């Protein structure tokens, strides 16, 4: 369907080669997260497994992704945050990619048959929740209406990749956590007035380095 799309073809090629990795992720990490991760040479062997899906789709002439606003839930450490569709591994999933596809179907109503997986980004350990997250990149094969999962997803955002890659979308803000703790001077993305930070921002940072043309990539390294 998108064989002749130059941007998508470049992205496929870059996903199949060496990834930018943690250096790109860390550009959007808070000082606290950097300190936690730099003391961990590798994720703990007992880390819980989770997977997320960066789902790309065309709207008009532009490529967009899908983010969700999680419902406020006092039992969820990521309550109310903006994130990719995703969730934890279950034995019935059998393969990591199936976790991302299953969760996308549950959280935004997109059947796995409508998604083509084109690559995988660098896994990311989240100390606060003890999850090792595997991010996948997929393309929507056909027009499918997005449907938020009741009780879990408050809303769905579909920002264009060009907006996420724009320098003015990258901010530094103080993030107030549900515990009352405030993360000072935290790198984040401003997405349609919503603050995207933490693991989602770190995953986006690596993705955007892959998705941005070489002549514009230096702007992401500042």
DRENMAR-512050 format. One record per residue (C-alpha): residue in three letters; x, y, z. Coordinates in steps of 0.25 Angstrom, whole numbers. Layout:
<rec><residuo>ALA</residuo><c1>X</c1><c2>Y</c2><c3>Z</c3></rec>
...
END
This chain:
<rec><residuo>UNK</residuo><c1>0</c1><c2>0</c2><c3>0</c3></rec>
<rec><residuo>UNK</residuo><c1>11</c1><c2>10</c2><c3>3</c3></rec>
<rec><residuo>UNK</residuo><c1>22</c1><c2>3</c2><c3>-6</c3></rec>
<rec><residuo>UNK</residuo><c1>25</c1><c2>17</c2><c3>-13</c3></rec>
<rec><residuo>UNK</residuo><c1>25</c1><c2>25</c2><c3>0</c3></rec>
<rec><residuo>UNK</residuo><c1>40</c1><c2>31</c2><c3>1</c3></rec>
<rec><residuo>UNK</residuo><c1>39</c1><c2>35</c2><c3>16</c3></rec>
<rec><residuo>UNK</residuo><c1>33</c1><c2>21</c2><c3>20</c3></rec>
<rec><residuo>UNK</residuo><c1>44</c1><c2>14</c2><c3>11</c3></rec>
<rec><residuo>UNK</residuo><c1>55</c1><c2>22</c2><c3>18</c3></rec>
<rec><residuo>UNK</residuo><c1>49</c1><c2>18</c2><c3>32</c3></rec>
<rec><residuo>UNK</residuo><c1>48</c1><c2>4</c2><c3>29</c3></rec>
<rec><residuo>UNK</residuo><c1>63</c1><c2>4</c2><c3>24</c3></rec>
<rec><residuo>UNK</residuo><c1>68</c1><c2>11</c2><c3>37</c3></rec>
<rec><residuo>UNK</residuo><c1>60</c1><c2>2</c2><c3>46</c3></rec>
<rec><residuo>UNK</residuo><c1>67</c1><c2>-10</c2><c3>40</c3></rec>
<rec><residuo>UNK</residuo><c1>80</c1><c2>-4</c2><c3>43</c3></rec>
<rec><residuo>UNK</residuo><c1>88</c1><c2>0</c2><c3>55</c3></rec>
<rec><residuo>UNK</residuo><c1>78</c1><c2>8</c2><c3>64</c3></rec>
<rec><residuo>UNK</residuo><c1>82</c1><c2>21</c2><c3>71</c3></rec>
<rec><residuo>UNK</residuo><c1>80</c1><c2>14</c2><c3>85</c3></rec>
<rec><residuo>UNK</residuo><c1>81</c1><c2>19</c2><c3>99</c3></rec>
<rec><residuo>UNK</residuo><c1>88</c1><c2>32</c2><c3>95</c3></rec>
<rec><residuo>UNK</residuo><c1>76</c1><c2>36</c2><c3>87</c3></rec>
<rec><residuo>UNK</residuo><c1>66</c1><c2>32</c2><c3>98</c3></rec>
<rec><residuo>UNK</residuo><c1>74</c1><c2>39</c2><c3>109</c3></rec>
<rec><residuo>UNK</residuo><c1>73</c1><c2>52</c2><c3>102</c3></rec>
<rec><residuo>UNK</residuo><c1>58</c1><c2>53</c2><c3>107</c3></rec>
<rec><residuo>UNK</residuo><c1>61</c1><c2>47</c2><c3>121</c3></rec>
<rec><residuo>UNK</residuo><c1>59</c1><c2>54</c2><c3>134</c3></rec>
<rec><residuo>UNK</residuo><c1>71</c1><c2>56</c2><c3>143</c3></rec>
<rec><residuo>UNK</residuo><c1>66</c1><c2>46</c2><c3>153</c3></rec>
<rec><residuo>UNK</residuo><c1>64</c1><c2>36</c2><c3>142</c3></rec>
<rec><residuo>UNK</residuo><c1>78</c1><c2>38</c2><c3>137</c3></rec>
<rec><residuo>UNK</residuo><c1>83</c1><c2>35</c2><c3>150</c3></rec>
<rec><residuo>UNK</residuo><c1>75</c1><c2>23</c2><c3>152</c3></rec>
<rec><residuo>UNK</residuo><c1>79</c1><c2>17</c2><c3>139</c3></rec>
<rec><residuo>UNK</residuo><c1>94</c1><c2>20</c2><c3>139</c3></rec>
<rec><residuo>UNK</residuo><c1>95</c1><c2>12</c2><c3>152</c3></rec>
<rec><residuo>UNK</residuo><c1>89</c1><c2>0</c2><c3>145</c3></rec>
<rec><residuo>UNK</residuo><c1>99</c1><c2>-7</c2><c3>135</c3></rec>
<rec><residuo>UNK</residuo><c1>87</c1><c2>-15</c2><c3>130</c3></rec>
<rec><residuo>UNK</residuo><c1>72</c1><c2>-17</c2><c3>133</c3></rec>
<rec><residuo>UNK</residuo><c1>70</c1><c2>-26</c2><c3>145</c3></rec>
<rec><residuo>UNK</residuo><c1>67</c1><c2>-40</c2><c3>141</c3></rec>
<rec><residuo>UNK</residuo><c1>54</c1><c2>-41</c2><c3>149</c3></rec>
<rec><residuo>UNK</residuo><c1>49</c1><c2>-28</c2><c3>142</c3></rec>
<rec><residuo>UNK</residuo><c1>34</c1><c2>-30</c2><c3>137</c3></rec>
<rec><residuo>UNK</residuo><c1>32</c1><c2>-29</c2><c3>122</c3></rec>
<rec><residuo>UNK</residuo><c1>23</c1><c2>-20</c2><c3>114</c3></rec>
<rec><residuo>UNK</residuo><c1>22</c1><c2>-15</c2><c3>100</c3></rec>
<rec><residuo>UNK</residuo><c1>17</c1><c2>-3</c2><c3>93</c3></rec>
<rec><residuo>UNK</residuo><c1>13</c1><c2>1</c2><c3>79</c3></rec>
<rec><residuo>UNK</residuo><c1>16</c1><c2>13</c2><c3>71</c3></rec>
<rec><residuo>UNK</residuo><c1>5</c1><c2>12</c2><c3>61</c3></rec>
<rec><residuo>UNK</residuo><c1>8</c1><c2>21</c2><c3>48</c3></rec>
<rec><residuo>UNK</residuo><c1>-3</c1><c2>25</c2><c3>39</c3></rec>
<rec><residuo>UNK</residuo><c1>-6</c1><c2>35</c2><c3>28</c3></rec>
<rec><residuo>UNK</residuo><c1>-16</c1><c2>46</c2><c3>30</c3></rec>
<rec><residuo>UNK</residuo><c1>-16</c1><c2>54</c2><c3>17</c3></rec>
<rec><residuo>UNK</residuo><c1>-2</c1><c2>57</c2><c3>12</c3></rec>
<rec><residuo>UNK</residuo><c1>5</c1><c2>54</c2><c3>26</c3></rec>
<rec><residuo>UNK</residuo><c1>9</c1><c2>43</c2><c3>35</c3></rec>
<rec><residuo>UNK</residuo><c1>4</c1><c2>42</c2><c3>49</c3></rec>
<rec><residuo>UNK</residuo><c1>5</c1><c2>34</c2><c3>61</c3></rec>
<rec><residuo>UNK</residuo><c1>-5</c1><c2>30</c2><c3>72</c3></rec>
<rec><residuo>UNK</residuo><c1>-3</c1><c2>33</c2><c3>87</c3></rec>
<rec><residuo>UNK</residuo><c1>-13</c1><c2>30</c2><c3>98</c3></rec>
<rec><residuo>UNK</residuo><c1>-17</c1><c2>38</c2><c3>110</c3></rec>
<rec><residuo>UNK</residuo><c1>-18</c1><c2>28</c2><c3>122</c3></rec>
<rec><residuo>UNK</residuo><c1>-30</c1><c2>29</c2><c3>131</c3></rec>
<rec><residuo>UNK</residuo><c1>-27</c1><c2>34</c2><c3>145</c3></rec>
<rec><residuo>UNK</residuo><c1>-25</c1><c2>21</c2><c3>154</c3></rec>
<rec><residuo>UNK</residuo><c1>-19</c1><c2>22</c2><c3>168</c3></rec>
<rec><residuo>UNK</residuo><c1>-14</c1><c2>8</c2><c3>166</c3></rec>
<rec><residuo>UNK</residuo><c1>-6</c1><c2>11</c2><c3>153</c3></rec>
<rec><residuo>UNK</residuo><c1>8</c1><c2>18</c2><c3>154</c3></rec>
<rec><residuo>UNK</residuo><c1>6</c1><c2>24</c2><c3>140</c3></rec>
<rec><residuo>UNK</residuo><c1>-9</c1><c2>28</c2><c3>143</c3></rec>
<rec><residuo>UNK</residuo><c1>-13</c1><c2>40</c2><c3>135</c3></rec>
<rec><residuo>UNK</residuo><c1>-1</c1><c2>40</c2><c3>126</c3></rec>
<rec><residuo>UNK</residuo><c1>0</c1><c2>41</c2><c3>111</c3></rec>
<rec><residuo>UNK</residuo><c1>7</c1><c2>28</c2><c3>105</c3></rec>
<rec><residuo>UNK</residuo><c1>7</c1><c2>19</c2><c3>94</c3></rec>
<rec><residuo>UNK</residuo><c1>-3</c1><c2>7</c2><c3>94</c3></rec>
<rec><residuo>UNK</residuo><c1>3</c1><c2>-4</c2><c3>101</c3></rec>
<rec><residuo>UNK</residuo><c1>3</c1><c2>-13</c2><c3>113</c3></rec>
<rec><residuo>UNK</residuo><c1>10</c1><c2>-25</c2><c3>120</c3></rec>
<rec><residuo>UNK</residuo><c1>13</c1><c2>-38</c2><c3>115</c3></rec>
<rec><residuo>UNK</residuo><c1>4</c1><c2>-50</c2><c3>117</c3></rec>
<rec><residuo>UNK</residuo><c1>8</c1><c2>-65</c2><c3>115</c3></rec>
<rec><residuo>UNK</residuo><c1>-3</c1><c2>-66</c2><c3>104</c3></rec>
<rec><residuo>UNK</residuo><c1>4</c1><c2>-55</c2><c3>96</c3></rec>
<rec><residuo>UNK</residuo><c1>16</c1><c2>-65</c2><c3>92</c3></rec>
<rec><residuo>UNK</residuo><c1>23</c1><c2>-54</c2><c3>85</c3></rec>
<rec><residuo>UNK</residuo><c1>27</c1><c2>-40</c2><c3>89</c3></rec>
<rec><residuo>UNK</residuo><c1>21</c1><c2>-33</c2><c3>77</c3></rec>
<rec><residuo>UNK</residuo><c1>8</c1><c2>-40</c2><c3>80</c3></rec>
<rec><residuo>UNK</residuo><c1>7</c1><c2>-32</c2><c3>93</c3></rec>
<rec><residuo>UNK</residuo><c1>8</c1><c2>-19</c2><c3>86</c3></rec>
<rec><residuo>UNK</residuo><c1>-3</c1><c2>-23</c2><c3>75</c3></rec>
<rec><residuo>UNK</residuo><c1>-12</c1><c2>-29</c2><c3>86</c3></rec>
<rec><residuo>UNK</residuo><c1>-11</c1><c2>-16</c2><c3>94</c3></rec>
<rec><residuo>UNK</residuo><c1>-14</c1><c2>-7</c2><c3>82</c3></rec>
<rec><residuo>UNK</residuo><c1>-26</c1><c2>-15</c2><c3>79</c3></rec>
<rec><residuo>UNK</residuo><c1>-31</c1><c2>-14</c2><c3>94</c3></rec>
<rec><residuo>UNK</residuo><c1>-28</c1><c2>1</c2><c3>96</c3></rec>
<rec><residuo>UNK</residuo><c1>-30</c1><c2>7</c2><c3>83</c3></rec>
<rec><residuo>UNK</residuo><c1>-39</c1><c2>-3</c2><c3>75</c3></rec>
<rec><residuo>UNK</residuo><c1>-29</c1><c2>-6</c2><c3>64</c3></rec>
<rec><residuo>UNK</residuo><c1>-29</c1><c2>-21</c2><c3>60</c3></rec>
<rec><residuo>UNK</residuo><c1>-15</c1><c2>-27</c2><c3>58</c3></rec>
<rec><residuo>UNK</residuo><c1>-19</c1><c2>-31</c2><c3>44</c3></rec>
<rec><residuo>UNK</residuo><c1>-19</c1><c2>-16</c2><c3>40</c3></rec>
<rec><residuo>UNK</residuo><c1>-5</c1><c2>-14</c2><c3>45</c3></rec>
<rec><residuo>UNK</residuo><c1>8</c1><c2>-17</c2><c3>38</c3></rec>
<rec><residuo>UNK</residuo><c1>20</c1><c2>-17</c2><c3>48</c3></rec>
<rec><residuo>UNK</residuo><c1>32</c1><c2>-10</c2><c3>41</c3></rec>
<rec><residuo>UNK</residuo><c1>42</c1><c2>-11</c2><c3>52</c3></rec>
<rec><residuo>UNK</residuo><c1>46</c1><c2>-10</c2><c3>67</c3></rec>
<rec><residuo>UNK</residuo><c1>53</c1><c2>1</c2><c3>75</c3></rec>
<rec><residuo>UNK</residuo><c1>63</c1><c2>-1</c2><c3>87</c3></rec>
<rec><residuo>UNK</residuo><c1>57</c1><c2>-7</c2><c3>99</c3></rec>
<rec><residuo>UNK</residuo><c1>56</c1><c2>3</c2><c3>111</c3></rec>
<rec><residuo>UNK</residuo><c1>56</c1><c2>-1</c2><c3>126</c3></rec>
<rec><residuo>UNK</residuo><c1>46</c1><c2>7</c2><c3>135</c3></rec>
<rec><residuo>UNK</residuo><c1>52</c1><c2>7</c2><c3>149</c3></rec>
<rec><residuo>UNK</residuo><c1>39</c1><c2>13</c2><c3>156</c3></rec>
<rec><residuo>UNK</residuo><c1>30</c1><c2>2</c2><c3>151</c3></rec>
<rec><residuo>UNK</residuo><c1>41</c1><c2>-9</c2><c3>149</c3></rec>
<rec><residuo>UNK</residuo><c1>37</c1><c2>-11</c2><c3>134</c3></rec>
<rec><residuo>UNK</residuo><c1>46</c1><c2>-14</c2><c3>123</c3></rec>
<rec><residuo>UNK</residuo><c1>38</c1><c2>-8</c2><c3>111</c3></rec>
<rec><residuo>UNK</residuo><c1>40</c1><c2>-13</c2><c3>96</c3></rec>
<rec><residuo>UNK</residuo><c1>35</c1><c2>-3</c2><c3>86</c3></rec>
<rec><residuo>UNK</residuo><c1>30</c1><c2>-7</c2><c3>73</c3></rec>
<rec><residuo>UNK</residuo><c1>27</c1><c2>2</c2><c3>60</c3></rec>
<rec><residuo>UNK</residuo><c1>15</c1><c2>-2</c2><c3>52</c3></rec>
<rec><residuo>UNK</residuo><c1>8</c1><c2>4</c2><c3>40</c3></rec>
<rec><residuo>UNK</residuo><c1>-7</c1><c2>4</c2><c3>39</c3></rec>
<rec><residuo>UNK</residuo><c1>-11</c1><c2>-4</c2><c3>26</c3></rec>
<rec><residuo>UNK</residuo><c1>-25</c1><c2>2</c2><c3>25</c3></rec>
<rec><residuo>UNK</residuo><c1>-34</c1><c2>13</c2><c3>30</c3></rec>
<rec><residuo>UNK</residuo><c1>-39</c1><c2>8</c2><c3>44</c3></rec>
<rec><residuo>UNK</residuo><c1>-47</c1><c2>17</c2><c3>54</c3></rec>
<rec><residuo>UNK</residuo><c1>-39</c1><c2>18</c2><c3>67</c3></rec>
<rec><residuo>UNK</residuo><c1>-48</c1><c2>14</c2><c3>79</c3></rec>
<rec><residuo>UNK</residuo><c1>-43</c1><c2>17</c2><c3>93</c3></rec>
<rec><residuo>UNK</residuo><c1>-44</c1><c2>6</c2><c3>103</c3></rec>
<rec><residuo>UNK</residuo><c1>-55</c1><c2>9</c2><c3>114</c3></rec>
<rec><residuo>UNK</residuo><c1>-49</c1><c2>10</c2><c3>128</c3></rec>
<rec><residuo>UNK</residuo><c1>-34</c1><c2>10</c2><c3>123</c3></rec>
<rec><residuo>UNK</residuo><c1>-33</c1><c2>21</c2><c3>112</c3></rec>
<rec><residuo>UNK</residuo><c1>-38</c1><c2>35</c2><c3>114</c3></rec>
<rec><residuo>UNK</residuo><c1>-35</c1><c2>40</c2><c3>100</c3></rec>
<rec><residuo>UNK</residuo><c1>-27</c1><c2>37</c2><c3>87</c3></rec>
<rec><residuo>UNK</residuo><c1>-17</c1><c2>47</c2><c3>81</c3></rec>
<rec><residuo>UNK</residuo><c1>-12</c1><c2>46</c2><c3>67</c3></rec>
<rec><residuo>UNK</residuo><c1>-1</c1><c2>56</c2><c3>65</c3></rec>
<rec><residuo>UNK</residuo><c1>7</c1><c2>58</c2><c3>52</c3></rec>
<rec><residuo>UNK</residuo><c1>21</c1><c2>53</c2><c3>52</c3></rec>
<rec><residuo>UNK</residuo><c1>25</c1><c2>67</c2><c3>47</c3></rec>
<rec><residuo>UNK</residuo><c1>20</c1><c2>73</c2><c3>60</c3></rec>
<rec><residuo>UNK</residuo><c1>27</c1><c2>64</c2><c3>69</c3></rec>
<rec><residuo>UNK</residuo><c1>40</c1><c2>66</c2><c3>61</c3></rec>
<rec><residuo>UNK</residuo><c1>39</c1><c2>81</c2><c3>62</c3></rec>
<rec><residuo>UNK</residuo><c1>48</c1><c2>88</c2><c3>71</c3></rec>
<rec><residuo>UNK</residuo><c1>37</c1><c2>96</c2><c3>78</c3></rec>
<rec><residuo>UNK</residuo><c1>30</c1><c2>83</c2><c3>82</c3></rec>
<rec><residuo>UNK</residuo><c1>42</c1><c2>80</c2><c3>91</c3></rec>
<rec><residuo>UNK</residuo><c1>40</c1><c2>87</c2><c3>105</c3></rec>
<rec><residuo>UNK</residuo><c1>46</c1><c2>86</c2><c3>119</c3></rec>
<rec><residuo>UNK</residuo><c1>36</c1><c2>86</c2><c3>130</c3></rec>
<rec><residuo>UNK</residuo><c1>34</c1><c2>83</c2><c3>145</c3></rec>
<rec><residuo>UNK</residuo><c1>25</c1><c2>70</c2><c3>145</c3></rec>
<rec><residuo>UNK</residuo><c1>16</c1><c2>68</c2><c3>157</c3></rec>
<rec><residuo>UNK</residuo><c1>15</c1><c2>53</c2><c3>161</c3></rec>
<rec><residuo>UNK</residuo><c1>3</c1><c2>47</c2><c3>168</c3></rec>
<rec><residuo>UNK</residuo><c1>11</c1><c2>44</c2><c3>180</c3></rec>
<rec><residuo>UNK</residuo><c1>13</c1><c2>59</c2><c3>181</c3></rec>
<rec><residuo>UNK</residuo><c1>28</c1><c2>59</c2><c3>177</c3></rec>
<rec><residuo>UNK</residuo><c1>32</c1><c2>69</c2><c3>166</c3></rec>
<rec><residuo>UNK</residuo><c1>42</c1><c2>65</c2><c3>155</c3></rec>
<rec><residuo>UNK</residuo><c1>49</c1><c2>79</c2><c3>153</c3></rec>
<rec><residuo>UNK</residuo><c1>54</c1><c2>83</c2><c3>139</c3></rec>
<rec><residuo>UNK</residuo><c1>49</c1><c2>70</c2><c3>132</c3></rec>
<rec><residuo>UNK</residuo><c1>50</c1><c2>69</c2><c3>116</c3></rec>
<rec><residuo>UNK</residuo><c1>37</c1><c2>67</c2><c3>110</c3></rec>
<rec><residuo>UNK</residuo><c1>28</c1><c2>68</c2><c3>97</c3></rec>
<rec><residuo>UNK</residuo><c1>17</c1><c2>78</c2><c3>96</c3></rec>
<rec><residuo>UNK</residuo><c1>6</c1><c2>70</c2><c3>88</c3></rec>
<rec><residuo>UNK</residuo><c1>-6</c1><c2>78</c2><c3>86</c3></rec>
<rec><residuo>UNK</residuo><c1>-5</c1><c2>84</c2><c3>100</c3></rec>
<rec><residuo>UNK</residuo><c1>-2</c1><c2>71</c2><c3>107</c3></rec>
<rec><residuo>UNK</residuo><c1>11</c1><c2>68</c2><c3>113</c3></rec>
<rec><residuo>UNK</residuo><c1>18</c1><c2>55</c2><c3>108</c3></rec>
<rec><residuo>UNK</residuo><c1>30</c1><c2>51</c2><c3>117</c3></rec>
<rec><residuo>UNK</residuo><c1>37</c1><c2>39</c2><c3>123</c3></rec>
<rec><residuo>UNK</residuo><c1>38</c1><c2>26</c2><c3>116</c3></rec>
<rec><residuo>UNK</residuo><c1>29</c1><c2>31</c2><c3>105</c3></rec>
<rec><residuo>UNK</residuo><c1>37</c1><c2>43</c2><c3>102</c3></rec>
<rec><residuo>UNK</residuo><c1>50</c1><c2>35</c2><c3>102</c3></rec>
<rec><residuo>UNK</residuo><c1>44</c1><c2>25</c2><c3>92</c3></rec>
<rec><residuo>UNK</residuo><c1>39</c1><c2>36</c2><c3>83</c3></rec>
<rec><residuo>UNK</residuo><c1>53</c1><c2>42</c2><c3>84</c3></rec>
<rec><residuo>UNK</residuo><c1>60</c1><c2>30</c2><c3>78</c3></rec>
<rec><residuo>UNK</residuo><c1>49</c1><c2>28</c2><c3>68</c3></rec>
<rec><residuo>UNK</residuo><c1>50</c1><c2>43</c2><c3>63</c3></rec>
<rec><residuo>UNK</residuo><c1>65</c1><c2>42</c2><c3>61</c3></rec>
<rec><residuo>UNK</residuo><c1>62</c1><c2>30</c2><c3>51</c3></rec>
<rec><residuo>UNK</residuo><c1>50</c1><c2>37</c2><c3>45</c3></rec>
<rec><residuo>UNK</residuo><c1>56</c1><c2>51</c2><c3>43</c3></rec>
<rec><residuo>UNK</residuo><c1>64</c1><c2>54</c2><c3>30</c3></rec>
<rec><residuo>UNK</residuo><c1>79</c1><c2>54</c2><c3>31</c3></rec>
<rec><residuo>UNK</residuo><c1>80</c1><c2>69</c2><c3>28</c3></rec>
<rec><residuo>UNK</residuo><c1>70</c1><c2>72</c2><c3>39</c3></rec>
<rec><residuo>UNK</residuo><c1>75</c1><c2>62</c2><c3>49</c3></rec>
<rec><residuo>UNK</residuo><c1>86</c1><c2>71</c2><c3>56</c3></rec>
<rec><residuo>UNK</residuo><c1>74</c1><c2>79</c2><c3>62</c3></rec>
<rec><residuo>UNK</residuo><c1>70</c1><c2>67</c2><c3>70</c3></rec>
<rec><residuo>UNK</residuo><c1>84</c1><c2>66</c2><c3>76</c3></rec>
<rec><residuo>UNK</residuo><c1>85</c1><c2>80</c2><c3>82</c3></rec>
END
